[in-house]
Amino acid sequence: MTVRTGDELPPLRIPITRTLIVAGALASRDYQDVHHDAEAAKEKGSPDIFMNILTTNGLVGRYITDHFGPRARLRKVAIRLGAPNYPGDEMVLTGQVTSVAEGTAEVAVIGKNGIGHHVTGTVTVQFPSDAPKTTTALTPTTPDTPR
């Protein structure tokens, strides 16, 4: 796989289920009631429970490593939340490579749902040290790439 500035990553569609929201909150030890108790969320002005930032952060990381392979390393994830992810919606993650440097790439990521941009940000990904090093393109190794 050759990586160049301007490359677009294929979209990843993620159904936002009640189970995903609650499991993500529990896995990240975020016990705020707005992430698992619909009545408490409504009392606080939300129409339903909503996804926490740590779950979103994990999904963004998954999106990047699913594309670049298991040997790619996330060096920086800088995201900002916008529209909440509620159960019954779908988030579509998209990405575009904004820069390529020696052994790394920066990817702009957007996650949209039915009411707007849920997440926007950038991810810096580092490729394995045995990947060819150039300033214009990288060819990370993947399990399908002969060594």
N, C-alpha and C positions, 0 to 999 in steps of 0.2 A: 504494500500500500504506500503510495506516494502522497505526502501531505504538502499542500500549497496554500498560501494566503488566498482567501476567497472560496475555498472548498466549502460546500454545504454538507452537513451531516444529514442522513435520512431522518425523517420525523419518527418519534416514538410516542405512540398513543397509550395513555395510562388511564384505565377506568378508575374513577375516584369512588371507592366503595366505603361504606361505614367501617367494614373490617380493616381496610387499609389504613384509614385515619386512626382508629383506636389502636391497632397493632403498632403503628409507627410511633404513636405517643407513648405507649407502654415500653416499647423497645428502647426508646431514648429517655426513659424515666421522666417523662413530662406528664405529671399527673394533674395538670390544670383541667378542671371539669369541662371547660369549653371544647376539649378534644375527645370527650367520651360520654358526656351526659347532655342529651338534647334539651332537656327541660332547663338545666342550669344555663346552657348556652342561650336559650331563648330569653331567660330572665335577664341576661346580660346584653340583650339587644341583637343577638345573631339569630338568623332563621333556623340554624341547625348547628351541629358540631362542625368543626373545620380542622383542616390539616395543620400540623405544627411545622415550624421552619426546619427542624432537624430531619423530619421525614422528607421534606422537599429537597433539602441538601443531599440526602442519601440518593434520592431519585435522579438528581442532576449528576451526581458522581457515577451512578450506574449507567446513565445515558452516555457519558464520555468513555468509560472503560468498556462498555459493550461495543462501542464503535472502534476504539483504538486497540483493544485487546487487553488481556489480563496482565501483561507485563508493563503496560503504561502506568505511570504513577501520577496521581493528582498532587500537584505542588501548591496550588492555591485555588480556593473556591471562594469567590466573592459574589454573593447573591443578595437580592433585595426582593422582599415579598410585596405583592400588590393585591389583586382581587383574591379573596379566599377560595380555597378548594373545598366545596361542599359535596356530601354524598350524592351520587346519581349523576354527577358531571363527568367530564373527561378532560384530562390535561394532555396537550400535545406539545412535546418538547422538540425544539428545532435548534440547530446550531450552525455557526459559520466560523471558519478559521480566520482570525483577524491578523495574526502574525505568526511567523515561523522564525525561530532563532536556533542557534546551535543546540540540538538535542531536545528542544521544547517547541510547543505550539500554544497559542492562546486562542480560546474558542469563546465567542459570544453566544450565550444561551438564552433562549426565551421559552417560557412555558405558558401557553394560553389555555384558558378554559372558557366556558360559555359566557362569562361575564367580563372577561378581559385578560390582561397579563397577570398571571399568578406569580411568576418569578422571572426576573431578568438578572443578568450578571455575566461574569466571565470566569473561565476555568483555565488555569495554566496546567498543561499536561507535559510530563517528561517521558521521553521514550527510552527504551533500554540502551545501556552504554554500548552495546554491540551494533546498534543501528547506525547506518551511514550518517555522517555529520556534514550538513551543508547549511547555508543560510537561506536557500530558496526552496529546498524540498527535503523531506525526510522520508525514509522508508523503514518504518518500524517493523520488527519481526513479529509474526503471529504464529500460532500453532500450525497454520497452513503454509508458512513460508519456509522453504528449505534453508538450512544453515550452511 
